[in-house]
Amino acid sequence: MICVKRRIAILTIVAVLLGIGLNGQAQSPRDTDSYQESLQAQLEALELAQLLDFAQLLEEEYREYLPSLSLQDVLKGGGSLPSPSGFLGLLLQGLIGELYLSLHLLRQLVVIGILAALLERLSSSFGAKAVVDLAFAICFLVLVILGLQSFQIASSVATATMDQMVGFMYSLIPTLTSLLVAVGSVTSAAVFHPFLWALVGTIASLVQRLLLPMILLSTAFSLVAQFSTELSFPKLGNLLKQGAVLILGVCFIVFSGFMVVRGAIAPVADGISLRTAKYLTKTLIPIAGGMFADTLEVVVGGSLLIKNAVGIFGLVMIMLMVATPLLKVLAMLIVYKIVGALLEPICDKRIVQVLGIMESSLTLVLISLATVALMFFLAITILVGIGNVTVFMR
């Protein structure tokens, strides 16, 4: 009986000591320090200065909405960002500012439209109808020139924005793929890095050198059809416009389909490989293997956190890069809608149709720019999600 009591007492003391040791180990600051040191070492090795330099391309009021990639903010999960309502208010303020800058275009279009309508109303007062037709033709040509200038401005803004986004993606893709390798997504990184590197430039070049010229030619043919019945190319203009829309849609479907399919398959293989490697390490190397596996967990956890922070930075950066150009093109589009609604009751139908043609052309430019930004946004989202799925599968 005494031996049994001694054994129970000894077992109780050992259990208490083990519990204290485990609690002390769980709450020891050494693990936290080693985790932070691992994060700091990885952040320094990544050389994120090139990514952070792109923040200088943003409007000054947008920079406060950009996540920080410092150690403290990464540990906090990206740090504290302003509220979405404040960002929406900033976008609304930017749209109002762009509309104010476009007031001169609105005034010019309205004045030309009213002058054309006045010439049409006074045509009965002139002895020679040719004089009135000549004056109307001059007003019509001035209106067409203003419309083409607006399209050129919108096209230049879209081209410059795509160049900025492509440069940013070329800096972001190697960083994200390196972090994918660090969390064990070796297969995913090997598949997506060359594919995205080639596809990002291909998409931007396709839109800049094919789609935008097609939209311009479609606009020119449609405007010529309104100016002269002898040189009418309405079907050719519509064919070019439909071709641009079809090419843009096919590019988006192929890009998103490949990203989604590969993003669903590759993480499974990476997760299975990681589980196998971890099991073999602990089994074949009983003592050192467990220590190595635990160290690997710390490194992978830090890499996963950094990858998510860099991914959020990239998503917000793409959104802020494209915000001002979209607002600028949208403001011009709204101006043409307003002018068309004001001049429709008093002007010749050709004037109203010219305004409608310019409105549809600017809409295509807006859609093209937004689609390219959406494809880049989707690519970053899937790259970030692949690493998370791989760790989950592990």
KESE-391968 format. One record per residue (C-alpha): chain; x, y, z. Coordinates in nm, 2 decimals. Layout:
BEGIN
[site 'A'; [X; Y; Z]]
...
This chain:
BEGIN
[site 'A'; [0.00; 0.00; 0.00]]
[site 'A'; [0.28; 0.24; 0.09]]
[site 'A'; [0.46; 0.16; -0.24]]
[site 'A'; [0.15; 0.24; -0.44]]
[site 'A'; [0.11; 0.57; -0.26]]
[site 'A'; [0.48; 0.65; -0.34]]
[site 'A'; [0.43; 0.57; -0.70]]
[site 'A'; [0.12; 0.79; -0.73]]
[site 'A'; [0.31; 1.08; -0.55]]
[site 'A'; [0.61; 1.04; -0.78]]
[site 'A'; [0.39; 1.03; -1.10]]
[site 'A'; [0.20; 1.34; -0.97]]
[site 'A'; [0.52; 1.54; -0.92]]
[site 'A'; [0.66; 1.44; -1.26]]
[site 'A'; [0.33; 1.54; -1.43]]
[site 'A'; [0.33; 1.88; -1.26]]
[site 'A'; [0.69; 1.94; -1.35]]
[site 'A'; [0.62; 1.84; -1.72]]
[site 'A'; [0.31; 2.07; -1.72]]
[site 'A'; [0.51; 2.36; -1.59]]
[site 'A'; [0.79; 2.29; -1.85]]
[site 'A'; [0.54; 2.27; -2.14]]
[site 'A'; [0.36; 2.59; -2.03]]
[site 'A'; [0.69; 2.77; -2.00]]
[site 'A'; [0.80; 2.65; -2.34]]
[site 'A'; [0.47; 2.76; -2.50]]
[site 'A'; [0.48; 3.10; -2.34]]
[site 'A'; [0.86; 3.15; -2.37]]
[site 'A'; [0.96; 3.46; -2.56]]
[site 'A'; [1.24; 3.27; -2.74]]
[site 'A'; [1.00; 3.12; -2.99]]
[site 'A'; [0.85; 3.46; -3.06]]
[site 'A'; [1.19; 3.61; -3.10]]
[site 'A'; [1.31; 3.34; -3.34]]
[site 'A'; [0.98; 3.38; -3.54]]
[site 'A'; [1.03; 3.75; -3.57]]
[site 'A'; [1.40; 3.70; -3.66]]
[site 'A'; [1.30; 3.46; -3.93]]
[site 'A'; [1.05; 3.71; -4.07]]
[site 'A'; [1.30; 3.99; -4.06]]
[site 'A'; [1.56; 3.78; -4.24]]
[site 'A'; [1.32; 3.69; -4.51]]
[site 'A'; [1.20; 4.04; -4.56]]
[site 'A'; [1.56; 4.16; -4.60]]
[site 'A'; [1.64; 3.88; -4.84]]
[site 'A'; [1.35; 3.96; -5.06]]
[site 'A'; [1.47; 4.31; -5.14]]
[site 'A'; [1.12; 4.47; -5.15]]
[site 'A'; [1.26; 4.82; -5.23]]
[site 'A'; [1.18; 4.78; -5.60]]
[site 'A'; [0.81; 4.71; -5.52]]
[site 'A'; [0.79; 4.99; -5.28]]
[site 'A'; [0.93; 5.23; -5.54]]
[site 'A'; [0.61; 5.19; -5.74]]
[site 'A'; [0.42; 5.37; -5.46]]
[site 'A'; [0.58; 5.69; -5.59]]
[site 'A'; [0.38; 5.65; -5.91]]
[site 'A'; [0.05; 5.68; -5.72]]
[site 'A'; [-0.14; 6.00; -5.65]]
[site 'A'; [-0.04; 6.15; -5.32]]
[site 'A'; [-0.38; 6.11; -5.17]]
[site 'A'; [-0.38; 5.73; -5.25]]
[site 'A'; [-0.06; 5.65; -5.07]]
[site 'A'; [-0.21; 5.64; -4.73]]
[site 'A'; [-0.43; 5.34; -4.84]]
[site 'A'; [-0.13; 5.13; -4.94]]
[site 'A'; [-0.03; 4.86; -4.70]]
[site 'A'; [0.31; 4.87; -4.54]]
[site 'A'; [0.56; 4.58; -4.57]]
[site 'A'; [0.75; 4.65; -4.25]]
[site 'A'; [0.80; 4.38; -3.99]]
[site 'A'; [0.55; 4.53; -3.74]]
[site 'A'; [0.28; 4.56; -4.00]]
[site 'A'; [0.34; 4.22; -4.14]]
[site 'A'; [0.31; 4.07; -3.79]]
[site 'A'; [-0.02; 4.26; -3.75]]
[site 'A'; [-0.15; 4.12; -4.07]]
[site 'A'; [-0.10; 4.42; -4.29]]
[site 'A'; [-0.15; 4.69; -4.03]]
[site 'A'; [-0.44; 4.93; -3.99]]
[site 'A'; [-0.58; 5.07; -4.31]]
[site 'A'; [-0.83; 5.35; -4.36]]
[site 'A'; [-1.20; 5.25; -4.39]]
[site 'A'; [-1.35; 5.15; -4.72]]
[site 'A'; [-1.60; 5.43; -4.69]]
[site 'A'; [-1.31; 5.68; -4.68]]
[site 'A'; [-1.17; 5.53; -5.00]]
[site 'A'; [-1.51; 5.54; -5.17]]
[site 'A'; [-1.54; 5.90; -5.07]]
[site 'A'; [-1.19; 5.97; -5.21]]
[site 'A'; [-1.29; 5.80; -5.54]]
[site 'A'; [-1.61; 6.01; -5.56]]
[site 'A'; [-1.40; 6.33; -5.49]]
[site 'A'; [-1.16; 6.22; -5.77]]
[site 'A'; [-1.45; 6.17; -6.01]]
[site 'A'; [-1.59; 6.51; -5.93]]
[site 'A'; [-1.25; 6.66; -5.99]]
[site 'A'; [-1.21; 6.49; -6.33]]
[site 'A'; [-1.56; 6.61; -6.43]]
[site 'A'; [-1.46; 6.97; -6.34]]
[site 'A'; [-1.15; 6.93; -6.55]]
[site 'A'; [-1.37; 6.81; -6.84]]
[site 'A'; [-1.60; 7.11; -6.83]]
[site 'A'; [-1.41; 7.28; -7.11]]
[site 'A'; [-1.48; 6.98; -7.33]]
[site 'A'; [-1.85; 6.99; -7.24]]
[site 'A'; [-1.86; 7.36; -7.32]]
[site 'A'; [-1.70; 7.31; -7.66]]
[site 'A'; [-1.93; 7.03; -7.75]]
[site 'A'; [-2.24; 7.22; -7.64]]
[site 'A'; [-2.14; 7.54; -7.83]]
[site 'A'; [-2.07; 7.35; -8.15]]
[site 'A'; [-2.39; 7.15; -8.12]]
[site 'A'; [-2.60; 7.47; -8.06]]
[site 'A'; [-2.43; 7.64; -8.35]]
[site 'A'; [-2.50; 7.35; -8.58]]
[site 'A'; [-2.86; 7.35; -8.47]]
[site 'A'; [-2.89; 7.72; -8.53]]
[site 'A'; [-2.75; 7.69; -8.88]]
[site 'A'; [-3.00; 7.42; -8.95]]
[site 'A'; [-3.29; 7.64; -8.82]]
[site 'A'; [-3.18; 7.94; -9.03]]
[site 'A'; [-3.13; 7.75; -9.35]]
[site 'A'; [-3.45; 7.88; -9.49]]
[site 'A'; [-3.32; 8.24; -9.45]]
[site 'A'; [-3.02; 8.19; -9.68]]
[site 'A'; [-3.06; 8.22; -10.05]]
[site 'A'; [-2.80; 7.94; -10.13]]
[site 'A'; [-2.83; 7.62; -9.94]]
[site 'A'; [-2.47; 7.53; -10.02]]
[site 'A'; [-2.35; 7.80; -9.78]]
[site 'A'; [-2.55; 7.64; -9.50]]
[site 'A'; [-2.43; 7.30; -9.58]]
[site 'A'; [-2.07; 7.42; -9.58]]
[site 'A'; [-2.11; 7.58; -9.24]]
[site 'A'; [-2.28; 7.27; -9.10]]
[site 'A'; [-2.00; 7.05; -9.24]]
[site 'A'; [-1.74; 7.27; -9.07]]
[site 'A'; [-1.92; 7.23; -8.74]]
[site 'A'; [-1.95; 6.86; -8.79]]
[site 'A'; [-1.58; 6.83; -8.87]]
[site 'A'; [-1.48; 7.03; -8.56]]
[site 'A'; [-1.70; 6.80; -8.35]]
[site 'A'; [-1.54; 6.50; -8.50]]
[site 'A'; [-1.19; 6.64; -8.43]]
[site 'A'; [-1.28; 6.70; -8.07]]
[site 'A'; [-1.41; 6.35; -8.04]]
[site 'A'; [-1.09; 6.20; -8.18]]
[site 'A'; [-0.88; 6.41; -7.95]]
[site 'A'; [-1.08; 6.28; -7.66]]
[site 'A'; [-1.03; 5.92; -7.78]]
[site 'A'; [-0.65; 5.99; -7.82]]
[site 'A'; [-0.63; 6.12; -7.46]]
[site 'A'; [-0.82; 5.82; -7.33]]
[site 'A'; [-0.61; 5.58; -7.53]]
[site 'A'; [-0.28; 5.74; -7.41]]
[site 'A'; [-0.40; 5.72; -7.05]]
[site 'A'; [-0.49; 5.35; -7.09]]
[site 'A'; [-0.16; 5.27; -7.26]]
[site 'A'; [0.05; 5.45; -6.99]]
[site 'A'; [-0.14; 5.28; -6.71]]
[site 'A'; [-0.09; 4.93; -6.87]]
[site 'A'; [0.28; 5.00; -6.89]]
[site 'A'; [0.29; 5.09; -6.52]]
[site 'A'; [0.09; 4.78; -6.43]]
[site 'A'; [0.31; 4.55; -6.64]]
[site 'A'; [0.63; 4.69; -6.48]]
[site 'A'; [0.48; 4.63; -6.14]]
[site 'A'; [0.37; 4.28; -6.22]]
[site 'A'; [0.72; 4.20; -6.35]]
[site 'A'; [0.86; 4.30; -6.01]]
[site 'A'; [0.58; 4.13; -5.81]]
[site 'A'; [0.58; 3.79; -5.99]]
[site 'A'; [0.93; 3.68; -5.89]]
[site 'A'; [0.87; 3.79; -5.53]]
[site 'A'; [0.55; 3.59; -5.50]]
[site 'A'; [0.69; 3.28; -5.68]]
[site 'A'; [0.99; 3.29; -5.45]]
[site 'A'; [0.76; 3.29; -5.15]]
[site 'A'; [0.56; 3.01; -5.30]]
[site 'A'; [0.87; 2.80; -5.31]]
[site 'A'; [0.94; 2.89; -4.95]]
[site 'A'; [0.60; 2.76; -4.84]]
[site 'A'; [0.64; 2.44; -5.05]]
[site 'A'; [0.45; 2.53; -5.36]]
[site 'A'; [0.74; 2.42; -5.59]]
[site 'A'; [0.52; 2.28; -5.87]]
[site 'A'; [0.29; 2.59; -5.87]]
[site 'A'; [0.59; 2.83; -5.88]]
[site 'A'; [0.74; 2.63; -6.17]]
[site 'A'; [0.42; 2.64; -6.36]]
[site 'A'; [0.30; 3.00; -6.30]]
[site 'A'; [0.62; 3.19; -6.30]]
[site 'A'; [0.71; 3.15; -6.68]]
[site 'A'; [0.34; 3.15; -6.78]]
[site 'A'; [0.25; 3.47; -6.60]]
[site 'A'; [0.58; 3.64; -6.70]]
[site 'A'; [0.50; 3.58; -7.07]]
[site 'A'; [0.12; 3.63; -7.04]]
[site 'A'; [0.13; 3.97; -6.86]]
[site 'A'; [0.34; 4.13; -7.14]]
[site 'A'; [0.14; 3.95; -7.41]]
[site 'A'; [-0.20; 4.08; -7.28]]
[site 'A'; [-0.08; 4.44; -7.25]]
[site 'A'; [0.08; 4.44; -7.59]]
[site 'A'; [-0.23; 4.28; -7.74]]
[site 'A'; [-0.45; 4.55; -7.60]]
[site 'A'; [-0.22; 4.84; -7.68]]
[site 'A'; [-0.12; 4.73; -8.03]]
[site 'A'; [-0.43; 4.55; -8.15]]
[site 'A'; [-0.74; 4.63; -7.96]]
[site 'A'; [-0.70; 5.01; -7.92]]
[site 'A'; [-0.61; 5.06; -8.29]]
[site 'A'; [-0.91; 4.84; -8.38]]
[site 'A'; [-1.13; 5.06; -8.17]]
[site 'A'; [-0.98; 5.37; -8.33]]
[site 'A'; [-1.04; 5.24; -8.68]]
[site 'A'; [-1.39; 5.14; -8.59]]
[site 'A'; [-1.46; 5.49; -8.46]]
[site 'A'; [-1.31; 5.65; -8.77]]
[site 'A'; [-1.52; 5.44; -9.01]]
[site 'A'; [-1.84; 5.51; -8.81]]
[site 'A'; [-1.77; 5.88; -8.81]]
[site 'A'; [-1.71; 5.88; -9.19]]
[site 'A'; [-2.04; 5.70; -9.24]]
[site 'A'; [-2.21; 5.99; -9.06]]
[site 'A'; [-2.03; 6.26; -9.26]]
[site 'A'; [-2.09; 6.13; -9.61]]
[site 'A'; [-2.33; 5.88; -9.76]]
[site 'A'; [-2.10; 5.82; -10.05]]
[site 'A'; [-1.82; 5.69; -9.82]]
[site 'A'; [-2.03; 5.48; -9.59]]
[site 'A'; [-1.86; 5.20; -9.39]]
[site 'A'; [-2.10; 5.13; -9.10]]
[site 'A'; [-2.07; 4.75; -9.13]]
[site 'A'; [-1.69; 4.76; -9.14]]
[site 'A'; [-1.69; 4.99; -8.83]]
[site 'A'; [-1.92; 4.75; -8.64]]
[site 'A'; [-1.72; 4.45; -8.75]]
[site 'A'; [-1.40; 4.60; -8.61]]
[site 'A'; [-1.57; 4.69; -8.28]]
[site 'A'; [-1.72; 4.34; -8.24]]
[site 'A'; [-1.39; 4.19; -8.32]]
[site 'A'; [-1.22; 4.40; -8.05]]
[site 'A'; [-1.48; 4.29; -7.80]]
[site 'A'; [-1.45; 3.92; -7.90]]
[site 'A'; [-1.07; 3.93; -7.87]]
[site 'A'; [-1.09; 4.09; -7.53]]
[site 'A'; [-1.35; 3.83; -7.41]]
[site 'A'; [-1.15; 3.54; -7.54]]
[site 'A'; [-0.83; 3.66; -7.37]]
[site 'A'; [-1.01; 3.70; -7.04]]
[site 'A'; [-1.18; 3.35; -7.06]]
[site 'A'; [-0.85; 3.17; -7.16]]
[site 'A'; [-0.65; 3.36; -6.89]]
[site 'A'; [-0.90; 3.31; -6.61]]
[site 'A'; [-0.97; 2.95; -6.71]]
[site 'A'; [-0.60; 2.85; -6.71]]
[site 'A'; [-0.54; 3.02; -6.38]]
[site 'A'; [-0.83; 2.86; -6.21]]
[site 'A'; [-0.77; 2.51; -6.34]]
[site 'A'; [-0.39; 2.52; -6.27]]
[site 'A'; [-0.46; 2.69; -5.93]]
[site 'A'; [-0.68; 2.40; -5.83]]
[site 'A'; [-0.45; 2.12; -5.93]]
[site 'A'; [-0.10; 2.23; -5.85]]
[site 'A'; [-0.15; 2.29; -5.48]]
[site 'A'; [-0.27; 1.93; -5.43]]
[site 'A'; [0.05; 1.79; -5.56]]
[site 'A'; [0.26; 2.04; -5.36]]
[site 'A'; [0.07; 1.95; -5.04]]
[site 'A'; [0.11; 1.58; -5.08]]
[site 'A'; [0.48; 1.62; -5.15]]
[site 'A'; [0.52; 1.83; -4.84]]
[site 'A'; [0.34; 1.58; -4.62]]
[site 'A'; [0.55; 1.30; -4.76]]
[site 'A'; [0.88; 1.49; -4.71]]
[site 'A'; [0.78; 1.58; -4.35]]
[site 'A'; [0.68; 1.22; -4.27]]
[site 'A'; [1.00; 1.08; -4.41]]
[site 'A'; [1.22; 1.33; -4.23]]
[site 'A'; [1.07; 1.25; -3.89]]
[site 'A'; [1.07; 0.88; -3.95]]
[site 'A'; [1.42; 0.83; -4.10]]
[site 'A'; [1.59; 1.08; -3.87]]
[site 'A'; [1.41; 1.03; -3.53]]
[site 'A'; [1.57; 1.31; -3.32]]
[site 'A'; [1.73; 1.56; -3.56]]
[site 'A'; [1.44; 1.51; -3.81]]
[site 'A'; [1.18; 1.64; -3.56]]
[site 'A'; [1.39; 1.94; -3.48]]
[site 'A'; [1.44; 2.01; -3.86]]
[site 'A'; [1.06; 1.97; -3.92]]
[site 'A'; [0.98; 2.22; -3.64]]
[site 'A'; [1.23; 2.47; -3.78]]
[site 'A'; [1.08; 2.42; -4.12]]
[site 'A'; [0.73; 2.50; -3.97]]
[site 'A'; [0.86; 2.83; -3.84]]
[site 'A'; [1.02; 2.93; -4.18]]
[site 'A'; [0.71; 2.82; -4.37]]
[site 'A'; [0.48; 3.01; -4.14]]
[site 'A'; [0.68; 3.32; -4.17]]
[site 'A'; [0.69; 3.28; -4.55]]
[site 'A'; [0.32; 3.23; -4.56]]
[site 'A'; [0.26; 3.55; -4.36]]
[site 'A'; [0.50; 3.75; -4.58]]
[site 'A'; [0.34; 3.61; -4.90]]
[site 'A'; [-0.01; 3.72; -4.79]]
[site 'A'; [0.12; 4.06; -4.70]]
[site 'A'; [0.30; 4.10; -5.03]]
[site 'A'; [-0.01; 3.98; -5.21]]
[site 'A'; [-0.24; 4.23; -5.03]]
[site 'A'; [0.01; 4.50; -5.12]]
[site 'A'; [0.00; 4.39; -5.49]]
[site 'A'; [-0.38; 4.38; -5.50]]
[site 'A'; [-0.41; 4.73; -5.35]]
[site 'A'; [-0.14; 4.86; -5.57]]
[site 'A'; [-0.31; 4.74; -5.89]]
[site 'A'; [-0.64; 4.89; -5.77]]
[site 'A'; [-0.49; 5.23; -5.69]]
[site 'A'; [-0.28; 5.24; -6.01]]
[site 'A'; [-0.59; 5.20; -6.22]]
[site 'A'; [-0.83; 5.41; -6.01]]
[site 'A'; [-0.73; 5.76; -6.15]]
[site 'A'; [-0.72; 5.65; -6.52]]
[site 'A'; [-1.06; 5.49; -6.50]]
[site 'A'; [-1.20; 5.80; -6.33]]
[site 'A'; [-1.05; 6.02; -6.61]]
[site 'A'; [-1.20; 5.80; -6.89]]
[site 'A'; [-1.53; 5.77; -6.70]]
[site 'A'; [-1.55; 6.15; -6.67]]
[site 'A'; [-1.51; 6.20; -7.04]]
[site 'A'; [-1.77; 5.93; -7.10]]
[site 'A'; [-2.02; 6.11; -6.87]]
[site 'A'; [-1.95; 6.43; -7.05]]
[site 'A'; [-2.05; 6.28; -7.39]]
[site 'A'; [-2.36; 6.13; -7.23]]
[site 'A'; [-2.47; 6.46; -7.09]]
[site 'A'; [-2.40; 6.65; -7.42]]
[site 'A'; [-2.58; 6.39; -7.62]]
[site 'A'; [-2.89; 6.41; -7.39]]
[site 'A'; [-2.88; 6.80; -7.41]]
[site 'A'; [-2.84; 6.82; -7.79]]
[site 'A'; [-3.07; 6.54; -7.89]]
[site 'A'; [-3.39; 6.76; -7.90]]
[site 'A'; [-3.24; 7.04; -8.10]]
[site 'A'; [-2.96; 6.90; -8.32]]
[site 'A'; [-2.95; 6.70; -8.64]]
[site 'A'; [-2.95; 6.33; -8.58]]
[site 'A'; [-2.60; 6.30; -8.73]]
[site 'A'; [-2.46; 6.52; -8.45]]
[site 'A'; [-2.63; 6.30; -8.19]]
[site 'A'; [-2.50; 5.98; -8.36]]
[site 'A'; [-2.15; 6.12; -8.36]]
[site 'A'; [-2.17; 6.17; -7.99]]
[site 'A'; [-2.31; 5.82; -7.95]]
[site 'A'; [-2.02; 5.68; -8.15]]
[site 'A'; [-1.76; 5.85; -7.93]]
[site 'A'; [-1.95; 5.74; -7.62]]
[site 'A'; [-1.93; 5.37; -7.73]]
[site 'A'; [-1.56; 5.41; -7.82]]
[site 'A'; [-1.47; 5.55; -7.48]]
[site 'A'; [-1.67; 5.27; -7.32]]
[site 'A'; [-1.46; 5.01; -7.50]]
[site 'A'; [-1.14; 5.18; -7.38]]
[site 'A'; [-1.28; 5.19; -7.03]]
[site 'A'; [-1.37; 4.82; -7.05]]
[site 'A'; [-1.03; 4.72; -7.20]]
[site 'A'; [-0.84; 4.90; -6.92]]
[site 'A'; [-1.06; 4.76; -6.65]]
[site 'A'; [-1.04; 4.40; -6.79]]
[site 'A'; [-0.65; 4.41; -6.80]]
[site 'A'; [-0.65; 4.53; -6.44]]
[site 'A'; [-0.90; 4.26; -6.34]]
[site 'A'; [-0.68; 3.99; -6.50]]
[site 'A'; [-0.38; 4.11; -6.31]]
[site 'A'; [-0.59; 4.13; -5.99]]
[site 'A'; [-0.71; 3.77; -6.05]]
[site 'A'; [-0.35; 3.65; -6.11]]
[site 'A'; [-0.23; 3.79; -5.78]]
[site 'A'; [-0.53; 3.65; -5.59]]
[site 'A'; [-0.47; 3.30; -5.72]]
[site 'A'; [-0.10; 3.32; -5.65]]
[site 'A'; [-0.17; 3.42; -5.29]]
[site 'A'; [-0.44; 3.15; -5.26]]
[site 'A'; [-0.22; 2.87; -5.40]]
[site 'A'; [0.03; 2.90; -5.11]]
[site 'A'; [-0.25; 2.89; -4.85]]
[site 'A'; [-0.41; 2.58; -5.01]]
[site 'A'; [-0.07; 2.41; -5.02]]
[site 'A'; [-0.01; 2.47; -4.65]]
[site 'A'; [-0.36; 2.35; -4.57]]
[site 'A'; [-0.31; 2.03; -4.77]]
[site 'A'; [0.01; 1.97; -4.59]]
